[in-house]
Amino acid sequence: MHVRLTYHFPGSIEVEEHQNWRYGAPGEKRQKKKKPTKEQVENQNRINKAKHIRRLIKWNFVKNDYWITLTYRKNERPPDLKTAVKDLEKFFRKLREKYKKAGIPCKWILTTEVGPKGAIHHHLILNRIEGLDIFLSQIWKKGTAHIQLLYEQGDFRQLADYMVKKDKSERRFSRSRNLIQKKPKRKIILRQSLKKEPKPPKGYYLDKESYVQGINLFGYPYRNYTFLKVRRE
C-alpha cells in the first residue's frame, strides 16, 4: 500500500506518493536495498529543506513581496556568525516595530550565508509594507540592502533551491514564528496508482517540470508532482 499526501496552496496543489511507512510494506517488491552514500544523504536533505522552504513561501508570501539581500561594507564585515546574528537581532527589533505601528504582522524567512573566505551576507524574504525600501536603508547601516520583488516563476521552486544551493558556503536558516504551515490531506492508494497519469482537478494543469518519479533510498517507488491553477489575465 502507498499513501498520497496532498498539499493545498492559493495557486497550486502539490502531491507526494510513496510507500505507506505507517503500516510497513507487506508483499511489496522493492529493489535491492543499498546503503546510501554520504552524498546521496546530503542531496536528499537539501531537497527536503528546499521543499520545506518553498511551501512556507507559498503559504505565507505572494508575488511582489520582498526578496532582500543584506550585504556588508568591507570594513563593517562581522568576524564570525555569532556577531552577524547580533547584527540581525538589532535589525529585526526595529523592523518589527515598523510593522507593529502599521498594524501588519512581520513575516520573514532568512538564510545567512558564510562564504568560503568568511564573507557574510543575508537573504531575506519579507512581506510587503508601504515605504519599507527607505526604512531598510535607515536600519541596515553596515552595508547595502538590495531589494527585489518576489516573482512566482517555477512556482517559487527556483528561489527555494537557491536558498539551499550546494556550494562551499555555510548556511544558517531561520524564520518568523508566525508563518502558516498546514498538514497535508492523506489518502491510502494502491501501488498501481503510481502508473496512472495524474489527472488535474478542474481549473488546474499538470506542471510537467515538477513531475519526478523514481526509486527512493529504501528501494521503493515514489513520485511527486504539482498542479498549477489556470490563470486568466
Secondary structure, 3 states (H helix, E strand, C coil): CEEEEEEECCCEEEEEEEECHHHCCCCCCCCCCCCCCHHHHHHHHHHHHHHHHHHHHHHHCCCCCEEEEECCCHHHCCCCHHHHHHHHHHHHHHHHHHHHHHCCCCCEEEEEEECCCCCEEEEEEECCCCCHHHHHHHHCCCCCEEEEECCCHHHHHHHHHHHCCCCCCEEEEEECCCCCCCCCEEEEECHHHHHCCCCCCCCEEEEEEEEEEEECCCCCEEEEEEEEECCCC
